[in-house]
Structure formats: C-alpha cells, structure tokens
C-alpha cells in the first residue's frame, strides 16, 4: 500500500489543490461601487490633482497603470484595475496654464499634500517605461532601503524610484524585495485578488501633527506605524533640499480601506514663511490639492475640525455621481472634501 509521502509530485499537487480551494472559498467578494456599498465606515474616495494639460497627465498616469474611468470638458477621473480591495481614484481638474510649476523645494517646505506612491512588481520596468515613453529619468537613482518600525526592528527591504509628473507632483513607485512578501503578492495577483500597481499612500506635510492627526482620527483613520529615519533618507536620496529633522512621522490608514497617508510634521523655522505661500480661499494651484472622503452613517463634520478653526468652503456637486460635497480647509490650508451620497 503506497503512501502520499512516497509520491512527492502527488503530494505537491494535492497541497496546491487544497491551498487553491481554500483561497477561492475565503477570497473576499469584489466590493460594489462606493455610491451603492452599504457601510457605516468613512472611505477615501479620490485624490484631486490640478493640472494644465489633461491629455498629458492622462498619458503619464496611464504609463503607471491607471485607466480612464470618466471625463468632462475640464476633468478626467482615473482608476486602477479593480480587484477585491477598493482603491481610490485620481481626479484631474484642469487649471490655467499660467499657474507656475511648484519650485524645487515646494514638496519639502510647504504644508499640504506632497506626493503619491504605488507598489509595483518591478521598479526597473517603470524606469525603462518612463524613459522610453516620456524621456524621463528618475529624480535620483533608485534606492534600496530597509525601513524600521518605532522599536527599531527592520520591516522589509524596498527599492524605490520617483519622478515628477507634468505638474510637479512627486510620484513614487516602490518594489518590495522581501521574498515572502513578493511570493504572497504574486500569488494574490495570479488569482485576481488585486492588480498592479497598488495604492500605497499619499503624503501630507503638517505644521501641527497632533491637530492634524486628531482631524483624521475623526474621519475614521487609525495609526499604522510611527517612523522617521527612512523619511529623511528618502528626501536626501531624491535630491530634495534638506527640510530639517522630521519631528513626528506616522503612517495612518483609513479603516476598511486600502489607502494610507503619510503624516509628517517638520521642525522648521521656515514654517511661518511657508504658510503664506499656501494658496487659500479656493485659489487654484497645480499638483495635489485635496482628498475626498465618503461619509457613512449619520456622522457629520468631525467635531475636532470645528474646534480647531477649520474653514468651511462652499458645497458643490460630486464628480462621482449624485452626492453633496463640502470642502474643509484645516488651519494649514489642507483641503479635505467631505462627500455624502444622497
């Protein structure tokens, strides 16, 4: 009588069948569009980018992997290939071409949104693609680093490259070099659990970390981890003027959402000057300008936003369907659109 252990190939095949069936059974079902999904949790809906050439921006982000979802005469909505995890959209709004590009130190020296990042299977593939399609080289040579958690323990090795899009937004692509993680991602990708690229995070520079963190907590965000060393190294590697020492740095995550936010407070004397450079009261600017959060349940405007002097702008229709949108500016001028579907 033979045993399964005596037939290694059959043993491997049987194991793969069991793993596959388990995955298919446990695999979460694709979520419905935000407008119709029943939930009492707030979700990130989209990030807004103001650009001067919609078609040029479209080509750039299509090279990263975005697909055109819809458009109007003055805007284009882009999305990533949908898997089982909800991913927010990028909404491009056209502004006057006379508006200048951000200066070289804009990303480091001004409060507000700074960059977006995506996980990709191969950084080198994107380096070659950007050079071939746009003649663009990375801001600096791709770097490899091992981020550490707040206790100093290594997390996983990553390779990173970054470019500026046509409107000065820093776009990072990150390759996870941890063998186990790469194997897991490859398996999930093969079964359609998600498609590359994957949303990783959007960065926010804040002059008052505690105040901004309280505001995002009220929107349903939670702390993922606290870190700092890798951020300073990142700025240096991208040849961005040294903005100083990161006073507080955290990665926060929207609950039940795949979207993360880098929240950074810099210890800068220049903040008093940089605040005056931040466009206020609806003035147009180029680059990342806002993030939209879909409000669920009966909750209204977060209490901490009212208590900390947030400015409430006009309401206007949502680009994603039948909804009301209220734009809120925190004391740093950071814009968050609060969306509620009717």
TORKOL-4160 file (C-alpha; in steps of 0.2 Angstrom, whole numbers, padded with zeros to 4 digits, m for minus):
342
<pt num="1" X="0000" Y="0000" Z="0000"/>
<pt num="2" X="0008" Y="0016" Z="m0005"/>
<pt num="3" X="0008" Y="0032" Z="0005"/>
<pt num="4" X="0006" Y="0050" Z="m0002"/>
<pt num="5" X="0023" Y="0054" Z="0006"/>
<pt num="6" X="0030" Y="0041" Z="m0006"/>
<pt num="7" X="0024" Y="0051" Z="m0021"/>
<pt num="8" X="0031" Y="0069" Z="m0019"/>
<pt num="9" X="0024" Y="0076" Z="m0035"/>
<pt num="10" X="0006" Y="0070" Z="m0030"/>
<pt num="11" X="0009" Y="0077" Z="m0013"/>
<pt num="12" X="0014" Y="0094" Z="m0020"/>
<pt num="13" X="m0001" Y="0094" Z="m0032"/>
<pt num="14" X="m0013" Y="0089" Z="m0018"/>
<pt num="15" X="m0006" Y="0103" Z="m0007"/>
<pt num="16" X="m0009" Y="0116" Z="m0021"/>
<pt num="17" X="m0026" Y="0110" Z="m0024"/>
<pt num="18" X="m0030" Y="0112" Z="m0005"/>
<pt num="19" X="m0022" Y="0129" Z="m0005"/>
<pt num="20" X="m0031" Y="0135" Z="m0021"/>
<pt num="21" X="m0048" Y="0129" Z="m0015"/>
<pt num="22" X="m0045" Y="0137" Z="0002"/>
<pt num="23" X="m0041" Y="0154" Z="m0006"/>
<pt num="24" X="m0056" Y="0153" Z="m0018"/>
<pt num="25" X="m0068" Y="0150" Z="m0003"/>
<pt num="26" X="m0060" Y="0163" Z="0008"/>
<pt num="27" X="m0057" Y="0176" Z="m0005"/>
<pt num="28" X="m0067" Y="0191" Z="m0002"/>
<pt num="29" X="m0080" Y="0196" Z="m0015"/>
<pt num="30" X="m0077" Y="0212" Z="m0025"/>
<pt num="31" X="m0085" Y="0227" Z="m0017"/>
<pt num="32" X="m0098" Y="0236" Z="m0026"/>
<pt num="33" X="m0095" Y="0255" Z="m0031"/>
<pt num="34" X="m0094" Y="0267" Z="m0017"/>
<pt num="35" X="m0110" Y="0275" Z="m0021"/>
<pt num="36" X="m0120" Y="0259" Z="m0018"/>
<pt num="37" X="m0110" Y="0250" Z="m0005"/>
<pt num="38" X="m0119" Y="0249" Z="0012"/>
<pt num="39" X="m0107" Y="0253" Z="0026"/>
<pt num="40" X="m0106" Y="0265" Z="0041"/>
<pt num="41" X="m0087" Y="0267" Z="0039"/>
<pt num="42" X="m0079" Y="0283" Z="0030"/>
<pt num="43" X="m0069" Y="0278" Z="0015"/>
<pt num="44" X="m0057" Y="0288" Z="0004"/>
<pt num="45" X="m0065" Y="0291" Z="m0012"/>
<pt num="46" X="m0052" Y="0300" Z="m0023"/>
<pt num="47" X="m0037" Y="0312" Z="m0023"/>
<pt num="48" X="m0038" Y="0328" Z="m0033"/>
<pt num="49" X="m0024" Y="0334" Z="m0044"/>
<pt num="50" X="m0025" Y="0351" Z="m0053"/>
<pt num="51" X="m0016" Y="0350" Z="m0070"/>
<pt num="52" X="m0014" Y="0362" Z="m0085"/>
<pt num="53" X="m0015" Y="0348" Z="m0098"/>
<pt num="54" X="m0027" Y="0334" Z="m0096"/>
<pt num="55" X="m0021" Y="0323" Z="m0110"/>
<pt num="56" X="m0003" Y="0325" Z="m0105"/>
<pt num="57" X="m0007" Y="0320" Z="m0087"/>
<pt num="58" X="m0018" Y="0306" Z="m0093"/>
<pt num="59" X="m0003" Y="0298" Z="m0104"/>
<pt num="60" X="0009" Y="0300" Z="m0089"/>
<pt num="61" X="m0003" Y="0290" Z="m0077"/>
<pt num="62" X="m0008" Y="0278" Z="m0090"/>
<pt num="63" X="0010" Y="0273" Z="m0091"/>
<pt num="64" X="0009" Y="0269" Z="m0072"/>
<pt num="65" X="m0006" Y="0258" Z="m0074"/>
<pt num="66" X="m0021" Y="0269" Z="m0072"/>
<pt num="67" X="m0037" Y="0268" Z="m0083"/>
<pt num="68" X="m0048" Y="0282" Z="m0088"/>
<pt num="69" X="m0065" Y="0280" Z="m0079"/>
<pt num="70" X="m0074" Y="0295" Z="m0085"/>
<pt num="71" X="m0071" Y="0313" Z="m0091"/>
<pt num="72" X="m0079" Y="0330" Z="m0093"/>
<pt num="73" X="m0073" Y="0345" Z="m0103"/>
<pt num="74" X="m0062" Y="0351" Z="m0088"/>
<pt num="75" X="m0058" Y="0334" Z="m0078"/>
<pt num="76" X="m0053" Y="0316" Z="m0080"/>
<pt num="77" X="m0056" Y="0303" Z="m0067"/>
<pt num="78" X="m0043" Y="0289" Z="m0067"/>
<pt num="79" X="m0044" Y="0272" Z="m0058"/>
<pt num="80" X="m0033" Y="0257" Z="m0055"/>
<pt num="81" X="m0038" Y="0240" Z="m0061"/>
<pt num="82" X="m0051" Y="0234" Z="m0048"/>
<pt num="83" X="m0048" Y="0219" Z="m0038"/>
<pt num="84" X="m0056" Y="0213" Z="m0022"/>
<pt num="85" X="m0049" Y="0228" Z="m0012"/>
<pt num="86" X="m0057" Y="0245" Z="m0015"/>
<pt num="87" X="m0045" Y="0258" Z="m0022"/>
<pt num="88" X="m0047" Y="0277" Z="m0023"/>
<pt num="89" X="m0047" Y="0287" Z="m0039"/>
<pt num="90" X="m0036" Y="0301" Z="m0045"/>
<pt num="91" X="m0047" Y="0316" Z="m0051"/>
<pt num="92" X="m0038" Y="0328" Z="m0063"/>
<pt num="93" X="m0045" Y="0345" Z="m0064"/>
<pt num="94" X="m0039" Y="0357" Z="m0077"/>
<pt num="95" X="m0032" Y="0375" Z="m0072"/>
<pt num="96" X="m0025" Y="0389" Z="m0081"/>
<pt num="97" X="m0008" Y="0385" Z="m0089"/>
<pt num="98" X="m0001" Y="0402" Z="m0082"/>
<pt num="99" X="0000" Y="0395" Z="m0065"/>
<pt num="100" X="0018" Y="0391" Z="m0062"/>
<pt num="101" X="0025" Y="0374" Z="m0058"/>
<pt num="102" X="0030" Y="0371" Z="m0039"/>
<pt num="103" X="0048" Y="0376" Z="m0035"/>
<pt num="104" X="0061" Y="0363" Z="m0032"/>
<pt num="105" X="0059" Y="0364" Z="m0013"/>
<pt num="106" X="0040" Y="0365" Z="m0014"/>
<pt num="107" X="0037" Y="0347" Z="m0008"/>
<pt num="108" X="0048" Y="0349" Z="0007"/>
<pt num="109" X="0044" Y="0367" Z="0013"/>
<pt num="110" X="0026" Y="0369" Z="0011"/>
<pt num="111" X="0011" Y="0362" Z="0021"/>
<pt num="112" X="m0001" Y="0351" Z="0012"/>
<pt num="113" X="m0001" Y="0337" Z="0000"/>
<pt num="114" X="0016" Y="0331" Z="m0006"/>
<pt num="115" X="0017" Y="0315" Z="m0016"/>
<pt num="116" X="0008" Y="0299" Z="m0020"/>
<pt num="117" X="0016" Y="0281" Z="m0020"/>
<pt num="118" X="0012" Y="0265" Z="m0028"/>
<pt num="119" X="0018" Y="0247" Z="m0025"/>
<pt num="120" X="0024" Y="0239" Z="m0042"/>
<pt num="121" X="0031" Y="0222" Z="m0046"/>
<pt num="122" X="0047" Y="0229" Z="m0053"/>
<pt num="123" X="0055" Y="0247" Z="m0052"/>
<pt num="124" X="0066" Y="0244" Z="m0066"/>
<pt num="125" X="0052" Y="0241" Z="m0078"/>
<pt num="126" X="0045" Y="0258" Z="m0074"/>
<pt num="127" X="0062" Y="0266" Z="m0075"/>
<pt num="128" X="0063" Y="0259" Z="m0093"/>
<pt num="129" X="0045" Y="0264" Z="m0097"/>
<pt num="130" X="0046" Y="0282" Z="m0091"/>
<pt num="131" X="0062" Y="0284" Z="m0101"/>
<pt num="132" X="0055" Y="0276" Z="m0117"/>
<pt num="133" X="0038" Y="0285" Z="m0117"/>
<pt num="134" X="0042" Y="0302" Z="m0109"/>
<pt num="135" X="0061" Y="0303" Z="m0110"/>
<pt num="136" X="0061" Y="0305" Z="m0091"/>
<pt num="137" X="0074" Y="0299" Z="m0079"/>
<pt num="138" X="0070" Y="0297" Z="m0060"/>
<pt num="139" X="0073" Y="0312" Z="m0049"/>
<pt num="140" X="0088" Y="0302" Z="m0042"/>
<pt num="141" X="0095" Y="0284" Z="m0044"/>
<pt num="142" X="0083" Y="0271" Z="m0037"/>
<pt num="143" X="0087" Y="0267" Z="m0019"/>
<pt num="144" X="0086" Y="0252" Z="m0009"/>
<pt num="145" X="0082" Y="0253" Z="0010"/>
<pt num="146" X="0075" Y="0243" Z="0025"/>
<pt num="147" X="0063" Y="0254" Z="0034"/>
<pt num="148" X="0062" Y="0251" Z="0053"/>
<pt num="149" X="0047" Y="0251" Z="0065"/>
<pt num="150" X="0046" Y="0263" Z="0080"/>
<pt num="151" X="0055" Y="0249" Z="0090"/>
<pt num="152" X="0070" Y="0249" Z="0078"/>
<pt num="153" X="0066" Y="0232" Z="0071"/>
<pt num="154" X="0068" Y="0230" Z="0052"/>
<pt num="155" X="0052" Y="0229" Z="0042"/>
<pt num="156" X="0056" Y="0223" Z="0024"/>
<pt num="157" X="0068" Y="0229" Z="0011"/>
<pt num="158" X="0061" Y="0240" Z="m0003"/>
<pt num="159" X="0068" Y="0248" Z="m0019"/>
<pt num="160" X="0061" Y="0265" Z="m0023"/>
<pt num="161" X="0061" Y="0277" Z="m0038"/>
<pt num="162" X="0052" Y="0293" Z="m0041"/>
<pt num="163" X="0048" Y="0306" Z="m0054"/>
<pt num="164" X="0039" Y="0322" Z="m0055"/>
<pt num="165" X="0023" Y="0322" Z="m0066"/>
<pt num="166" X="0019" Y="0336" Z="m0078"/>
<pt num="167" X="0013" Y="0347" Z="m0064"/>
<pt num="168" X="0027" Y="0344" Z="m0052"/>
<pt num="169" X="0019" Y="0330" Z="m0041"/>
<pt num="170" X="0031" Y="0318" Z="m0035"/>
<pt num="171" X="0026" Y="0300" Z="m0040"/>
<pt num="172" X="0035" Y="0286" Z="m0031"/>
<pt num="173" X="0035" Y="0268" Z="m0037"/>
<pt num="174" X="0040" Y="0255" Z="m0024"/>
<pt num="175" X="0046" Y="0237" Z="m0026"/>
<pt num="176" X="0045" Y="0226" Z="m0010"/>
<pt num="177" X="0061" Y="0215" Z="m0010"/>
<pt num="178" X="0056" Y="0203" Z="0004"/>
<pt num="179" X="0055" Y="0186" Z="m0003"/>
<pt num="180" X="0040" Y="0180" Z="0007"/>
<pt num="181" X="0030" Y="0196" Z="0003"/>
<pt num="182" X="0034" Y="0195" Z="m0016"/>
<pt num="183" X="0028" Y="0177" Z="m0016"/>
<pt num="184" X="0012" Y="0182" Z="m0007"/>
<pt num="185" X="0009" Y="0197" Z="m0019"/>
<pt num="186" X="0012" Y="0186" Z="m0034"/>
<pt num="187" X="0000" Y="0173" Z="m0028"/>
<pt num="188" X="m0014" Y="0185" Z="m0025"/>
<pt num="189" X="m0010" Y="0194" Z="m0041"/>
<pt num="190" X="m0012" Y="0177" Z="m0051"/>
<pt num="191" X="m0029" Y="0174" Z="m0043"/>
<pt num="192" X="m0035" Y="0191" Z="m0047"/>
<pt num="193" X="m0036" Y="0197" Z="m0028"/>
<pt num="194" X="m0028" Y="0213" Z="m0034"/>
<pt num="195" X="m0020" Y="0221" Z="m0050"/>
<pt num="196" X="m0004" Y="0231" Z="m0050"/>
<pt num="197" X="0000" Y="0244" Z="m0047"/>
<pt num="198" X="m0007" Y="0245" Z="m0029"/>
<pt num="199" X="m0011" Y="0262" Z="m0020"/>
<pt num="200" X="0001" Y="0264" Z="m0006"/>
<pt num="201" X="0000" Y="0281" Z="0001"/>
<pt num="202" X="m0002" Y="0300" Z="m0001"/>
<pt num="203" X="0009" Y="0311" Z="0009"/>
<pt num="204" X="0003" Y="0326" Z="0020"/>
<pt num="205" X="0015" Y="0339" Z="0027"/>
<pt num="206" X="0008" Y="0347" Z="0043"/>
<pt num="207" X="0014" Y="0361" Z="0054"/>
<pt num="208" X="0004" Y="0354" Z="0069"/>
<pt num="209" X="0005" Y="0335" Z="0069"/>
<pt num="210" X="m0007" Y="0332" Z="0084"/>
<pt num="211" X="m0020" Y="0344" Z="0077"/>
<pt num="212" X="m0020" Y="0336" Z="0060"/>
<pt num="213" X="m0020" Y="0318" Z="0067"/>
<pt num="214" X="m0035" Y="0322" Z="0078"/>
<pt num="215" X="m0044" Y="0328" Z="0062"/>
<pt num="216" X="m0040" Y="0312" Z="0053"/>
<pt num="217" X="m0045" Y="0301" Z="0068"/>
<pt num="218" X="m0062" Y="0309" Z="0067"/>
<pt num="219" X="m0063" Y="0304" Z="0049"/>
<pt num="220" X="m0060" Y="0286" Z="0054"/>
<pt num="221" X="m0041" Y="0284" Z="0051"/>
<pt num="222" X="m0031" Y="0274" Z="0063"/>
<pt num="223" X="m0012" Y="0273" Z="0067"/>
<pt num="224" X="m0002" Y="0260" Z="0056"/>
<pt num="225" X="0015" Y="0264" Z="0062"/>
<pt num="226" X="0027" Y="0278" Z="0068"/>
<pt num="227" X="0043" Y="0280" Z="0059"/>
<pt num="228" X="0055" Y="0294" Z="0054"/>
<pt num="229" X="0073" Y="0289" Z="0049"/>
<pt num="230" X="0068" Y="0282" Z="0032"/>
<pt num="231" X="0058" Y="0298" Z="0028"/>
<pt num="232" X="0074" Y="0309" Z="0030"/>
<pt num="233" X="0084" Y="0297" Z="0019"/>
<pt num="234" X="0071" Y="0297" Z="0006"/>
<pt num="235" X="0072" Y="0316" Z="0005"/>
<pt num="236" X="0090" Y="0316" Z="0003"/>
<pt num="237" X="0090" Y="0302" Z="m0010"/>
<pt num="238" X="0078" Y="0312" Z="m0021"/>
<pt num="239" X="0089" Y="0327" Z="m0020"/>
<pt num="240" X="0076" Y="0337" Z="m0012"/>
<pt num="241" X="0083" Y="0352" Z="m0001"/>
<pt num="242" X="0085" Y="0346" Z="0017"/>
<pt num="243" X="0069" Y="0352" Z="0025"/>
<pt num="244" X="0076" Y="0348" Z="0043"/>
<pt num="245" X="0073" Y="0334" Z="0055"/>
<pt num="246" X="0056" Y="0326" Z="0055"/>
<pt num="247" X="0048" Y="0330" Z="0072"/>
<pt num="248" X="0034" Y="0317" Z="0070"/>
<pt num="249" X="0031" Y="0305" Z="0057"/>
<pt num="250" X="0017" Y="0292" Z="0055"/>
<pt num="251" X="0008" Y="0281" Z="0043"/>
<pt num="252" X="m0011" Y="0281" Z="0045"/>
<pt num="253" X="m0024" Y="0271" Z="0037"/>
<pt num="254" X="m0042" Y="0273" Z="0033"/>
<pt num="255" X="m0052" Y="0259" Z="0042"/>
<pt num="256" X="m0058" Y="0246" Z="0030"/>
<pt num="257" X="m0049" Y="0254" Z="0016"/>
<pt num="258" X="m0033" Y="0251" Z="0006"/>
<pt num="259" X="m0027" Y="0269" Z="0007"/>
<pt num="260" X="m0013" Y="0275" Z="0018"/>
<pt num="261" X="m0007" Y="0293" Z="0022"/>
<pt num="262" X="0010" Y="0298" Z="0027"/>
<pt num="263" X="0008" Y="0312" Z="0040"/>
<pt num="264" X="0023" Y="0322" Z="0044"/>
<pt num="265" X="0027" Y="0337" Z="0055"/>
<pt num="266" X="0044" Y="0345" Z="0051"/>
<pt num="267" X="0053" Y="0355" Z="0064"/>
<pt num="268" X="0056" Y="0371" Z="0054"/>
<pt num="269" X="0058" Y="0389" Z="0057"/>
<pt num="270" X="0053" Y="0392" Z="0039"/>
<pt num="271" X="0035" Y="0387" Z="0043"/>
<pt num="272" X="0030" Y="0404" Z="0046"/>
<pt num="273" X="0035" Y="0409" Z="0029"/>
<pt num="274" X="0029" Y="0394" Z="0020"/>
<pt num="275" X="0012" Y="0396" Z="0027"/>
<pt num="276" X="0010" Y="0412" Z="0017"/>
<pt num="277" X="0014" Y="0403" Z="0001"/>
<pt num="278" X="0000" Y="0391" Z="0003"/>
<pt num="279" X="m0015" Y="0395" Z="m0008"/>
<pt num="280" X="m0030" Y="0399" Z="0002"/>
<pt num="281" X="m0049" Y="0403" Z="m0001"/>
<pt num="282" X="m0051" Y="0392" Z="m0016"/>
<pt num="283" X="m0036" Y="0400" Z="m0026"/>
<pt num="284" X="m0031" Y="0387" Z="m0040"/>
<pt num="285" X="m0014" Y="0379" Z="m0039"/>
<pt num="286" X="m0005" Y="0365" Z="m0048"/>
<pt num="287" X="m0002" Y="0347" Z="m0041"/>
<pt num="288" X="m0010" Y="0338" Z="m0027"/>
<pt num="289" X="m0023" Y="0349" Z="m0019"/>
<pt num="290" X="m0036" Y="0339" Z="m0010"/>
<pt num="291" X="m0043" Y="0322" Z="m0004"/>
<pt num="292" X="m0061" Y="0316" Z="m0004"/>
<pt num="293" X="m0068" Y="0306" Z="0010"/>
<pt num="294" X="m0085" Y="0297" Z="0008"/>
<pt num="295" X="m0095" Y="0300" Z="0025"/>
<pt num="296" X="m0105" Y="0285" Z="0030"/>
<pt num="297" X="m0118" Y="0283" Z="0044"/>
<pt num="298" X="m0126" Y="0298" Z="0052"/>
<pt num="299" X="m0110" Y="0307" Z="0057"/>
<pt num="300" X="m0107" Y="0325" Z="0051"/>
<pt num="301" X="m0092" Y="0336" Z="0051"/>
<pt num="302" X="m0079" Y="0330" Z="0063"/>
<pt num="303" X="m0080" Y="0338" Z="0080"/>
<pt num="304" X="m0061" Y="0342" Z="0081"/>
<pt num="305" X="m0062" Y="0351" Z="0064"/>
<pt num="306" X="m0075" Y="0363" Z="0071"/>
<pt num="307" X="m0065" Y="0366" Z="0087"/>
<pt num="308" X="m0048" Y="0369" Z="0078"/>
<pt num="309" X="m0053" Y="0383" Z="0067"/>
<pt num="310" X="m0056" Y="0374" Z="0051"/>
<pt num="311" X="m0063" Y="0384" Z="0037"/>
<pt num="312" X="m0079" Y="0378" Z="0028"/>
<pt num="313" X="m0080" Y="0382" Z="0009"/>
<pt num="314" X="m0095" Y="0381" Z="m0002"/>
<pt num="315" X="m0104" Y="0365" Z="m0006"/>
<pt num="316" X="m0104" Y="0358" Z="m0024"/>
<pt num="317" X="m0109" Y="0343" Z="m0034"/>
<pt num="318" X="m0098" Y="0327" Z="m0033"/>
<pt num="319" X="m0089" Y="0322" Z="m0049"/>
<pt num="320" X="m0093" Y="0303" Z="m0044"/>
<pt num="321" X="m0112" Y="0304" Z="m0045"/>
<pt num="322" X="m0127" Y="0310" Z="m0035"/>
<pt num="323" X="m0119" Y="0317" Z="m0019"/>
<pt num="324" X="m0116" Y="0333" Z="m0010"/>
<pt num="325" X="m0098" Y="0339" Z="m0006"/>
<pt num="326" X="m0092" Y="0351" Z="0007"/>
<pt num="327" X="m0074" Y="0357" Z="0006"/>
<pt num="328" X="m0065" Y="0359" Z="0023"/>
<pt num="329" X="m0048" Y="0368" Z="0025"/>
<pt num="330" X="m0039" Y="0365" Z="0041"/>
<pt num="331" X="m0028" Y="0378" Z="0049"/>
<pt num="332" X="m0013" Y="0373" Z="0037"/>
<pt num="333" X="m0025" Y="0375" Z="0022"/>
<pt num="334" X="m0025" Y="0356" Z="0019"/>
<pt num="335" X="m0041" Y="0353" Z="0009"/>
<pt num="336" X="m0052" Y="0338" Z="0013"/>
<pt num="337" X="m0068" Y="0336" Z="0003"/>
<pt num="338" X="m0082" Y="0328" Z="0014"/>
<pt num="339" X="m0094" Y="0318" Z="0002"/>
<pt num="340" X="m0111" Y="0311" Z="0006"/>
<pt num="341" X="m0121" Y="0302" Z="m0006"/>
<pt num="342" X="m0140" Y="0306" Z="m0007"/>
